[in-house]
C-alpha cells in the first residue's frame, strides 16, 4: 500500500501541520489554474500514478508553466502518459497542478523501519532534490531513534550539524521535522519520504520548510491507517490478477504481501519474513517472478490457498520453486510446508506434471517434521529437491538457487521433463 505525490500527500501532512505546496487536482478549472499561476508565478504539472513509480523527473514527466496556455498543453501531454521504471510500467490517470516554490536550499528527509538498526531510522541531507544514492555519504545522516520516545528535536539538530548543513536551515527544520514521526506512528506507516523539502524564504528572511513531493507506505495489516479514511481506489492500483487474488486472503493471522517483479521470471520464491524478502529479491534480480512475505504464522488453510494461487499463475514457467525464510520464532514450519506440499499435489493432479526443481531454506518450530512432509510430496511427484536448515546462510542458499536456475536453462529442465515422461517444451 503506497501513496506518491502531493494530491493525497498534502492532506496527510496537514494532519500534523507540516507546510506543503499548494495543490490542485485533475478536476481543477481553468480559472483555478490561472489563480494558482497568479499567486505563485510558476506551477508544476505532474502525472498521477497509482502506487510508487520512480524517476518521473528524469524521464521528463514534470511540466512547468507560467501561463495558462502552457499549463493546459502540459496537462494534455501528461494526463494519460505511460512510464517505465525498471520492470514496473504504469499509466497515468490525471495530473496535479502544484505551486512552484522558490528556494536556495533543498532537503531530503525519510523515516523507515531499518532492518539494520532494528529501529525506526531518520535519513536526512541538505542535498535534496536528487536520488539519495547519488549524494556523498558524508553529507547524509542516518540516525536510528527510539519508537517509544519518538523523533526528538535534538536528534534532528545533531544530524544537521554532523553533515555540515547551512546554519540558516537548521532551526526551521528542527521545529518542523519531528512532526513527521507523529504521522508515521499514528497512522500505521512503514515509510515516509519527502524529497524535496524546499526552504522558502519569508519576508524577514526566515526560511520555512515546504514539502514539494511525498511518498509513503502503509502496513495494510495495521488498522491505524484506516483512521485516514483514504479512498479504496488508491490501493487497488494496477494490481495484477495474481496480486488481487492473494490480497483477498488477508486475515487477522498471517501476512500475504506480494508484488510481481518479472512476469517472465523463472524462479518462484514464496518468502517468509521481510528481511529474507529484501535479500532474496535483491540477489535473484529479474530471475525472480514475485516478491513476497507470507510470514506471521499463517494457518494451514490460508497457506494452502496462497500456494494454490502462486502455482496456478506461475508454476508452469518456473524452473525452481524456492521456499525461503529465516529462522522463525512462531511460524509452524510443518503446517506451512504441509499446506504448500498439498497444494503442489493438487496442481499436478489437475494440470499434469511440470519440470521443476524444489529448493527450501528455512528454520523454526517443527522444521524436521515439515521438511519430511515436503520431501515425501516431492518424492511422490518425482521432483528433484534440496533442503537447507537454519544453519545455512540465506545468501548461500540464494546463490545455490541461481545456479540451479542456470542448470535448468542449460538442459536440466529437459532432463527433468524426460524423467517425468514429458516433452522438453513443457
C-alpha positions in Angstrom: 0.0 0.0 0.0 1.8 3.1 -1.3 0.9 6.7 -1.9 3.0 9.0 -4.0 2.6 12.7 -4.9 1.1 15.7 -3.3 -2.5 15.2 -4.3 -3.0 12.9 -1.3 0.3 13.7 0.4 -0.6 17.4 1.2 -3.8 16.4 3.1 -1.9 13.8 5.0 0.8 16.3 6.0 -1.9 18.7 7.2 -2.7 16.2 9.9 0.5 17.3 11.6 0.5 20.9 10.3 3.5 20.4 8.1 3.7 23.1 5.4 3.2 22.0 1.8 3.0 23.4 -1.7 -0.5 24.4 -2.9 -2.0 21.6 -5.0 -5.0 21.3 -7.4 -6.3 18.0 -8.7 -7.1 16.9 -12.2 -10.7 18.4 -11.9 -9.3 21.9 -11.5 -11.0 24.5 -13.7 -9.1 27.0 -15.9 -10.0 29.8 -13.5 -8.5 27.8 -10.6 -5.3 27.1 -12.6 -5.0 30.7 -13.6 -5.4 31.7 -10.0 -2.7 29.3 -8.9 -0.4 30.9 -11.6 -1.3 34.4 -10.4 -0.4 33.5 -6.8 2.9 31.7 -7.5 4.1 32.8 -10.9 5.3 29.3 -11.7 3.4 26.0 -11.4 4.4 22.3 -11.9 2.2 19.8 -13.7 2.7 16.2 -12.6 1.1 13.0 -13.8 -0.8 10.9 -11.2 0.3 7.3 -11.0 -1.2 4.8 -8.5 1.3 3.2 -6.2 5.0 4.1 -6.2 6.6 4.9 -9.6 10.0 6.5 -9.5 12.3 8.5 -11.8 9.5 10.7 -13.1 11.6 13.9 -13.2 14.5 12.2 -15.0 12.0 10.9 -17.6 10.7 14.4 -18.4 7.4 13.8 -16.8 7.2 17.0 -14.8 5.9 20.0 -16.8 6.4 23.7 -15.9 4.2 26.6 -16.8 3.9 30.3 -16.0 0.8 30.9 -18.2 -2.5 29.1 -18.7 -1.8 28.1 -22.3 1.3 26.2 -21.4 -0.3 24.6 -18.4 -3.1 23.2 -20.5 -0.7 21.9 -23.1 1.3 20.1 -20.4 -1.9 18.7 -19.0 -2.8 17.2 -22.4 0.8 15.7 -22.7 0.9 14.1 -19.3 -2.7 13.2 -18.5 -2.5 9.6 -19.8 1.2 9.2 -20.2 2.9 5.9 -19.7 6.1 5.5 -17.7 8.6 2.6 -17.5 10.9 2.3 -14.5 12.8 -1.0 -14.2 10.3 -3.8 -14.5 7.4 -1.6 -13.5 5.2 0.0 -16.1 2.4 2.4 -15.2 -0.1 4.6 -17.0 -1.1 8.0 -15.6 -4.7 8.8 -14.9 -4.8 12.6 -14.4 -2.4 15.4 -13.4 -1.9 17.7 -10.5 -1.1 21.4 -10.6 1.3 22.4 -7.9 2.8 25.8 -6.9 6.4 26.3 -7.7 8.4 27.1 -4.5 11.5 29.4 -5.0 14.3 28.2 -2.8 18.1 28.2 -2.5 18.1 25.0 -0.3 16.5 21.6 -0.9 16.3 18.9 1.8 15.8 15.1 1.6 14.0 13.5 4.6 12.8 10.0 5.2 11.7 7.7 8.1 11.9 4.0 7.5 11.8 0.8 9.5 15.5 -0.2 9.3 16.4 -3.9 9.3 20.0 -2.9 10.0 19.3 -0.9 13.2 16.1 -2.8 14.2 14.6 0.6 14.8 12.9 3.5 13.0 15.6 5.4 11.3 15.7 9.0 10.0 17.6 9.7 6.8 18.4 13.4 6.3 20.5 15.5 3.9 20.6 19.1 2.9 21.4 18.0 -0.7 17.8 17.0 -1.6 16.0 17.1 -4.9 18.0 14.2 -6.3 18.2 10.4 -5.7 19.6 9.7 -2.3 22.1 7.2 -3.8 23.8 10.0 -5.8 24.7 12.0 -2.7 28.1 11.9 -1.0 27.6 9.6 2.1 29.4 12.2 4.2 26.5 14.6 3.6 23.8 12.1 4.5 22.8 11.4 8.1 21.2 8.0 9.0 20.1 8.1 12.6 18.0 5.4 14.4 15.8 6.5 17.3 13.5 5.0 19.9 10.0 4.4 18.7 8.6 5.0 22.3 10.2 8.4 22.7 9.8 9.4 19.0 11.9 11.7 16.8 13.2 14.4 19.1 14.4 17.9 18.0 17.9 17.4 19.3 18.3 14.3 17.1 17.5 16.4 14.0 19.7 19.3 15.2 22.7 17.0 15.8 22.3 15.2 12.5 22.2 18.5 10.6 25.3 19.7 12.4 27.2 16.5 11.8 26.7 16.7 8.0 27.6 20.4 7.8 24.2 21.8 6.9 23.9 25.6 6.5 23.1 27.2 9.8 20.1 29.1 8.4 18.2 25.9 7.7 18.8 24.1 11.0 16.3 25.9 13.2 13.3 25.7 10.8 13.9 22.0 10.2 14.3 21.3 13.9 10.9 22.9 14.5 9.1 21.0 11.7 10.7 17.6 11.0 9.8 15.9 14.4 6.1 16.3 13.5 6.6 13.8 10.8 7.1 10.9 13.2 3.7 11.6 14.6 2.3 11.0 11.1 4.2 7.8 10.6 3.5 6.4 14.1 -0.2 7.4 14.5 -1.4 6.1 11.1 0.4 2.8 10.5 3.1 3.9 8.0 6.2 1.9 7.4 8.0 4.5 5.3 7.7 8.3 4.7 9.8 10.3 2.3 9.7 14.0 1.4 12.0 14.9 -1.4 12.5 17.7 -1.9 11.6 19.9 1.0 12.3 23.3 -0.3 13.3 26.0 2.2 11.2 29.0 1.2 12.4 32.5 2.4 9.8 34.6 4.2 9.5 38.4 4.3 12.1 38.7 7.1 14.4 36.2 5.5 13.5 33.3 7.8 13.2 30.0 6.0 10.1 27.7 6.0 10.3 24.0 5.0 7.8 23.3 2.3 7.1 19.7 1.3 7.1 19.5 -2.5 6.9 15.8 -3.1 5.6 12.9 -1.0 5.9 9.2 -0.7 4.7 6.8 2.0 4.0 3.2 2.5 1.4 1.6 4.9 1.3 -1.7 6.7 -2.1 -2.9 5.5 -2.3 -5.3 8.4 -2.0 -2.3 10.8 -5.6 -0.9 11.4 -4.3 2.6 12.2 -4.2 3.5 8.5 -8.0 3.3 8.4 -8.1 6.5 10.6 -7.2 8.5 7.5 -10.4 7.4 5.6 -8.5 7.2 2.3 -10.4 6.2 -0.8 -10.2 2.5 -1.7 -9.1 3.1 -5.2 -5.7 4.2 -4.0 -4.8 0.7 -3.1 -6.3 -1.3 -6.0 -3.8 0.3 -8.3 -2.8 -1.6 -11.4 -2.7 -4.8 -9.4 -2.3 -7.9 -11.4 -4.9 -10.7 -11.2 -2.4 -12.7 -9.1 -1.9 -9.9 -6.6 -5.6 -9.2 -6.4 -6.3 -12.9 -5.6 -3.7 -13.1 -2.9 -4.8 -9.8 -1.4 -8.3 -11.3 -0.9 -6.8 -13.7 1.6 -5.8 -11.1 4.1 -6.9 -12.2 7.6 -6.0 -11.4 11.2 -3.4 -14.1 11.1 -0.6 -14.4 8.6 0.8 -12.0 6.1 0.1 -12.1 2.3 2.1 -9.3 0.8 3.0 -9.9 -2.9 4.3 -7.9 -5.8 5.0 -9.2 -9.3 8.7 -8.4 -10.2 9.0 -10.0 -13.6 6.2 -11.8 -15.4 8.9 -13.6 -17.5 10.9 -14.7 -14.4 12.0 -18.4 -13.8 12.2 -18.6 -10.0 9.0 -18.7 -8.0 10.1 -17.8 -4.4 7.4 -17.8 -1.7 9.3 -16.0 1.0 8.8 -15.8 4.8 9.9 -12.6 6.6 10.7 -9.1 5.5 14.5 -9.4 5.9 14.6 -12.6 3.8 12.3 -11.0 1.2 14.7 -8.0 0.8 17.7 -10.2 0.4 16.1 -12.7 -2.0 14.5 -10.0 -4.2 17.8 -8.1 -4.5 20.1 -11.2 -5.2 17.7 -13.0 -7.6 17.1 -9.9 -9.6 15.0 -10.4 -12.7 15.0 -14.2 -12.4 12.5 -13.8 -9.5 8.9 -13.8 -10.5 7.4 -12.3 -7.4 8.4 -10.5 -4.2 6.5 -11.8 -1.2 6.2 -12.1 2.6 4.0 -14.9 3.8 5.2 -14.9 7.4 3.2 -14.3 10.6 2.3 -17.9 11.3 -0.4 -18.4 8.6 -2.8 -21.3 9.3 -2.9 -24.4 7.1 -6.0 -23.3 5.1 -4.6 -19.8 4.3 -1.1 -21.1 3.4 -2.6 -23.7 1.1 -4.8 -21.1 -0.6 -1.9 -18.8 -1.1 0.3 -21.6 -2.5 -2.5 -22.7 -4.8 -2.8 -19.2 -6.3 1.0 -18.9 -6.7 1.2 -22.3 -8.5 -1.8 -21.5 -10.7 -0.2 -18.3 -12.1 3.5 -19.1 -12.2 4.4 -22.8 -11.7 4.3 -23.8 -15.4 7.0 -21.2 -16.3 9.1 -21.7 -13.2 12.4 -23.6 -13.2 12.7 -23.5 -9.4 10.2 -23.5 -6.6 12.2 -21.7 -3.9 10.7 -21.7 -0.4 12.8 -19.5 1.7 12.8 -17.7 5.1 14.9 -17.0 8.2 14.7 -18.9 11.4 11.1 -18.5 12.6 10.1 -17.8 16.2 6.4 -18.6 15.9 5.6 -19.8 12.3 4.8 -23.6 12.4 7.0 -25.0 9.6 5.1 -28.2 9.5 1.8 -26.6 8.9 3.1 -24.2 6.2 5.2 -26.9 4.4 2.3 -29.4 4.5 0.0 -26.8 3.0 2.4 -25.9 0.2 3.0 -29.6 -0.5 -0.7 -30.5 -0.6 -1.3 -27.6 -3.0 1.6 -28.9 -5.2 0.0 -32.3 -5.3 -3.3 -30.8 -6.3 -1.7 -28.7 -9.0 0.0 -31.8 -10.6 -3.3 -33.8 -10.3 -5.3 -31.0 -12.0 -2.8 -29.7 -14.5 -0.3 -32.5 -15.0 3.4 -32.5 -14.0 5.8 -29.7 -14.9 9.6 -29.8 -14.9 10.6 -28.2 -11.5 13.4 -28.2 -9.0 12.4 -27.6 -5.4 14.8 -25.8 -3.0 14.0 -25.0 0.6 15.9 -22.8 3.1 14.2 -22.5 6.5 14.4 -22.7 10.3 11.8 -22.8 13.0 9.3 -24.9 15.0 8.7 -28.4 13.6 11.3 -27.9 10.9 12.3 -31.5 10.6 8.7 -32.7 10.5 7.8 -30.1 7.9 10.8 -30.9 5.7 9.8 -34.6 5.9 6.3 -33.9 4.8 7.5 -31.8 1.8 10.2 -34.3 0.9 7.5 -37.0 0.8 5.5 -34.8 -1.6 8.5 -34.2 -3.9 9.3 -38.0 -3.9 5.7 -38.9 -4.8 5.8 -36.3 -7.7 9.3 -37.4 -8.9 10.7 -33.9 -8.4 14.3 -33.3 -7.5 14.8 -31.2 -4.3 17.4 -29.8 -2.0 16.7 -28.7 1.6 18.8 -26.3 3.8 18.3 -25.9 7.5 18.6 -22.9 9.8 22.4 -23.4 10.0 22.8 -22.4 6.3 23.3 -18.7 5.4 20.4 -17.4 3.3 22.8 -15.7 0.9 24.5 -19.0 0.1 21.1 -20.7 -0.4 20.0 -17.9 -2.8 23.2 -18.3 -4.8 22.7 -22.1 -5.0 19.2 -21.4 -6.4 20.6 -19.1 -9.1 23.0 -22.0 -10.0 20.1 -24.4 -10.3 18.1 -22.0 -12.4 21.1 -21.7 -14.8 21.4 -25.5 -14.9 17.7 -25.8 -15.7 18.1 -23.4 -18.6 21.1 -25.2 -19.9 19.4 -28.6 -20.2 18.2 -29.5 -16.7 14.6 -28.7 -17.5 14.6 -31.1 -20.4 16.3 -33.7 -18.3 13.6 -33.5 -15.6 10.9 -33.4 -18.2 12.1 -36.6 -19.7 12.2 -38.1 -16.1 8.5 -37.1 -15.8 7.7 -38.5 -19.2 7.1 -35.1 -20.7 8.3 -33.3 -23.8 11.2 -30.9 -23.1 9.0 -27.9 -24.2 6.8 -28.4 -21.2 
